[in-house]
Amino acid sequence: MVDVSGATPANWETIPTKARLLNLRTGEFVTFIYNPDHLRITDQIQWAEIEIPGSERPYYQFVSGGELTIPLSIFLNEFKEGKRYREGYVENFIKFLRDAKTPKQVSYGGRIIRTAPDILRFFWGQITFDDVAPGVNTIISSLEIDRTMFRGSDGQAVRAVVDLELKKWQEI
């Protein structure tokens, strides 16, 4: 299990305000050291515009729900008060995200039926996105990594900013 923050599923309730991502396929997870400075959720809705002759304005009919997206900018840092305290945190976090966005072959009854990304449950404290339980099942739709500080001995990143866009995953 990827444990880059010292958190384990058993003690999640002791760190209720930290955002985290849990890979539902592997059980691996990462906990953010610093929460993003804001949380924006975009939930699109599709409406059909119906023109009725003689009517002053068109009528609208619900067609379907649209995408629910959560864009995040995540600051990753291995230092606290000038001292290194989380060896490998930045690269482990980035590896977790890259592995999760890579499509996997899914089999059913011994046959490969499709490729699919890993489903990540995104948590931020007790915020609920689906009115059922805290968190929301998502997939990674966009990932941008900006490494900003490196270790001199081997060039390994020790500080980075990750821009991540999650989309709500819904089983058909």
Phi and psi in degrees as a GROMACS rama.xvg file:
@    title "Ramachandran Plot"
@    xaxis  label "Phi"
@    yaxis  label "Psi"
@TYPE xy
-71.0648  121.167  VAL-2
-131.926  85.5366  ASP-3
-93.1194  -1.76554  VAL-4
-124.951  -5.76748  SER-5
89.689  -2.20835  GLY-6
-87.8021  149.593  ALA-7
-130.927  157.171  THR-8
-53.0425  -31.4159  PRO-9
-68.0136  -28.5871  ALA-10
-111.319  20.2951  ASN-11
-58.0739  -35.6732  TRP-12
-65.9198  -16.8617  GLU-13
-83.765  -9.08278  THR-14
-128.874  58.6765  ILE-15
-67.9769  -19.3122  PRO-16
-95.2507  -6.29198  THR-17
-83.6215  134.262  LYS-18
-73.3472  151.347  ALA-19
-154.809  158.382  ARG-20
-122.658  130.863  LEU-21
-117.666  123.174  LEU-22
-80.3152  113.564  ASN-23
-70.9169  -23.4662  LEU-24
-77.7535  -44.2993  ARG-25
-99.3733  -21.1087  THR-26
82.7195  -1.48318  GLY-27
-75.5117  154.019  GLU-28
-150.545  160.299  PHE-29
-131.441  144.343  VAL-30
-114.742  133.828  THR-31
-73.1716  134.157  PHE-32
-70.0157  -45.5759  ILE-33
-118.047  127.433  TYR-34
-68.2008  149.911  ASN-35
-56.8737  155.326  PRO-36
-75.0669  -9.49346  ASP-37
-157.262  162.97  HIS-38
-126.639  113.465  LEU-39
-112.62  130.702  ARG-40
-122.982  125.729  ILE-41
-111.409  121.667  THR-42
-121.876  105.498  ASP-43
-87.1395  149.944  GLN-44
-132.657  136.661  ILE-45
-105.221  128.176  GLN-46
-121.937  142.484  TRP-47
-94.2002  132.008  ALA-48
-91.1936  121.34  GLU-49
-112.28  116.002  ILE-50
-88.6477  127.592  GLU-51
-115.78  119.386  ILE-52
-53.9104  133.747  PRO-53
87.3407  -9.76686  GLY-54
-84.7675  144.75  SER-55
-67.123  -35.6657  GLU-56
-137.838  159.086  ARG-57
-73.5121  159.075  PRO-58
-99.2667  157.33  TYR-59
-122.046  137.337  TYR-60
-123.672  132.494  GLN-61
-62.7657  130.546  PHE-62
-103.275  -55.5318  VAL-63
-168.737  164.901  SER-64
-75.5826  157.902  GLY-65
-112.485  -161.974  GLY-66
-72.313  141.6  GLU-67
-105.24  117.315  LEU-68
-118.693  148.323  THR-69
-130.823  99.2528  ILE-70
-84.8038  136.528  PRO-71
-133.099  143.41  LEU-72
-116.746  115.857  SER-73
-112.842  125.78  ILE-74
-92.4152  121.697  PHE-75
-110.801  132.042  LEU-76
-149.907  133.614  ASN-77
-96.7521  3.89435  GLU-78
-113.554  147.769  PHE-79
-141.591  123.387  LYS-80
53.1095  42.2785  GLU-81
77.8434  -2.00494  GLY-82
-114.64  144.613  LYS-83
-77.2633  126.377  ARG-84
-132.35  -5.53262  TYR-85
-136.035  81.373  ARG-86
-58.5879  125.554  GLU-87
80.366  2.11613  GLY-88
-56.3876  -48.6357  TYR-89
-62.3211  -52.9685  VAL-90
-67.4136  -35.7211  GLU-91
-64.6114  -41.432  ASN-92
-62.8983  -46.6803  PHE-93
-63.7639  -42.8277  ILE-94
-61.3368  -41.8861  LYS-95
-55.8217  -47.6066  PHE-96
-67.1661  -43.3807  LEU-97
-63.0828  -42.7387  ARG-98
-62.9499  -39.9788  ASP-99
-69.1926  -30.7053  ALA-100
-83.1965  -14.6826  LYS-101
-77.0064  124.402  THR-102
-59.9878  142.129  PRO-103
-114.914  151.681  LYS-104
-81.6531  130.626  GLN-105
-109.171  129.216  VAL-106
-112.989  153.5  SER-107
-140.944  122.251  TYR-108
61.528  32.7022  GLY-109
84.4653  -4.15364  GLY-110
-110.149  139.375  ARG-111
-78.2053  121.829  ILE-112
-108.507  -20.7593  ILE-113
-173.037  168.598  ARG-114
-107.361  146.007  THR-115
-149.091  149.917  ALA-116
-76.4619  164.346  PRO-117
-70.8198  145.544  ASP-118
-94.3177  126.997  ILE-119
-111.061  131.354  LEU-120
-90.7851  118.92  ARG-121
-96.1833  125.034  PHE-122
-117.928  142.964  PHE-123
-142.056  95.2357  TRP-124
58.7854  -133.658  GLY-125
-102.589  15.7114  GLN-126
-63.8634  131.605  ILE-127
-107.675  138.749  THR-128
-107.645  -20.8336  PHE-129
-122.347  14.962  ASP-130
59.0363  18.5268  ASP-131
-115.498  -57.3601  VAL-132
-146.208  159.464  ALA-133
-57.0001  144.961  PRO-134
92.912  175.724  GLY-135
-150.473  141.911  VAL-136
-79.5707  129.251  ASN-137
-138.322  168.643  THR-138
-125.742  158.046  ILE-139
-83.5925  123.053  ILE-140
-105.14  -18.5401  SER-141
-155.505  139.948  SER-142
-143  121.939  LEU-143
-130.019  128.673  GLU-144
-118.384  127.68  ILE-145
-122.345  98.281  ASP-146
-77.7763  129.413  ARG-147
-118.979  -11.004  THR-148
-151.044  141.003  MET-149
-128.877  152.377  PHE-150
-77.8151  132.73  ARG-151
-66.2771  -33.378  GLY-152
-69.2922  -37.2087  SER-153
-136.075  3.20792  ASP-154
76.3146  9.42282  GLY-155
-70.4726  137.153  GLN-156
-66.8353  135.103  ALA-157
-119.455  -5.22517  VAL-158
-149.841  138.678  ARG-159
-158.8  160.116  ALA-160
-119.24  127.776  VAL-161
-114.194  121.604  VAL-162
-98.4654  121.126  ASP-163
-129.955  134.667  LEU-164
-117.944  124.541  GLU-165
-105.473  142.839  LEU-166
-119.51  139.954  LYS-167
-63.3971  133.719  LYS-168
-98.3858  131.577  TRP-169
-130.038  125.121  GLN-170
-69.9348  138.537  GLU-171
